Amino acid sequence: MAQVYNKINQEFYATGVRSQRILILDDRIIIFAQHKRVQAFKALSKNFKELTTYADAALISEFKFKLRDSVEELTGRTVISVLKDYDTKSEHACCVIYFNEKL
């Protein structure tokens, strides 16, 4: 799971995550990660906050679609939902993957 998450992060942001912690609870996997902010976004966020906010949201949405497909392929189980949030200031993210049954 850690390799899948990191691989997708590399595909989207051209860099891996700094650290990850993964918890498995009944029918969900929770991933806590510290990311490396894309340098271009850091530069733009000073004067174009709205632009980087929209770009972050769009990338997170696409990331979730890719993660869902990859996790279903890896586990052979149906994913009901993928929830993800990212804090640009601390560069921390939390991702929750819900399955249709206990793992």
C-alpha positions in Angstrom: 0.0 0.0 0.0 2.8 2.4 0.9 4.5 1.7 -2.5 1.3 2.3 -4.4 0.6 5.6 -2.6 4.2 6.8 -3.1 4.2 5.7 -6.8 1.1 7.7 -7.6 2.5 10.7 -5.7 5.6 10.5 -7.9 3.5 10.3 -11.0 1.5 13.4 -10.1 4.1 15.6 -8.4 7.4 14.2 -9.7 8.5 13.5 -6.1 7.8 10.9 -3.5 6.5 11.4 0.0 8.8 12.2 2.9 7.1 9.7 5.3 4.0 7.6 5.6 2.1 5.8 8.3 -0.6 3.4 7.4 -3.4 2.1 9.7 -5.8 -0.7 8.8 -9.1 -0.5 10.7 -11.9 -2.9 9.9 -13.1 -1.8 6.4 -10.7 1.1 5.9 -7.1 2.0 5.4 -5.9 5.4 6.7 -2.7 6.8 5.3 -0.9 9.7 7.0 1.8 11.2 4.9 4.2 14.1 4.8 4.6 15.4 1.3 7.1 17.6 -0.5 5.3 20.7 -1.8 5.9 21.3 -5.5 8.3 24.2 -5.7 6.3 26.0 -8.4 3.2 25.9 -6.2 5.2 27.4 -3.3 6.2 30.2 -5.6 2.8 30.9 -7.0 0.9 30.6 -3.7 2.3 33.9 -2.5 0.6 36.0 -5.1 -1.9 33.6 -6.7 -3.4 31.8 -3.7 -6.7 31.0 -5.5 -4.9 29.5 -8.4 -2.9 27.1 -6.3 -5.9 26.2 -4.2 -7.8 25.2 -7.3 -4.8 23.4 -8.8 -4.4 21.5 -5.5 -8.0 20.5 -5.4 -7.9 19.3 -9.0 -4.8 17.2 -8.5 -6.2 15.7 -5.3 -9.3 14.7 -7.1 -7.3 13.0 -9.9 -5.0 11.4 -7.3 -8.1 9.8 -5.6 -9.3 8.3 -8.9 -5.9 6.8 -9.6 -5.5 5.6 -6.0 -9.0 3.9 -6.1 -8.2 2.0 -9.3 -4.7 1.0 -8.0 -6.0 -0.2 -4.6 -8.8 -2.2 -6.1 -6.3 -3.8 -8.5 -3.9 -4.5 -5.7 -6.4 -5.9 -3.2 -9.1 -7.3 -5.4 -11.7 -5.6 -3.2 -14.2 -2.9 -4.0 -13.4 0.6 -2.8 -16.5 2.6 -1.8 -14.8 5.9 -1.2 -11.5 7.6 -1.1 -11.2 10.8 1.0 -8.1 12.9 1.0 -7.0 16.3 2.4 -3.7 18.1 2.3 -2.4 21.0 4.4 -0.1 23.2 2.3 1.5 24.8 5.3 2.6 21.7 7.1 2.7 19.5 3.9 0.8 16.8 5.8 -1.9 14.7 4.1 -4.5 12.2 5.3 -6.2 9.7 3.1 -9.0 7.3 4.0 -9.9 4.4 1.8 -13.2 2.8 2.6 -13.9 -0.7 1.3 -17.2 -2.6 1.0 -16.1 -5.2 3.5 -13.7 -5.7 6.4 -10.1 -6.3 5.4 
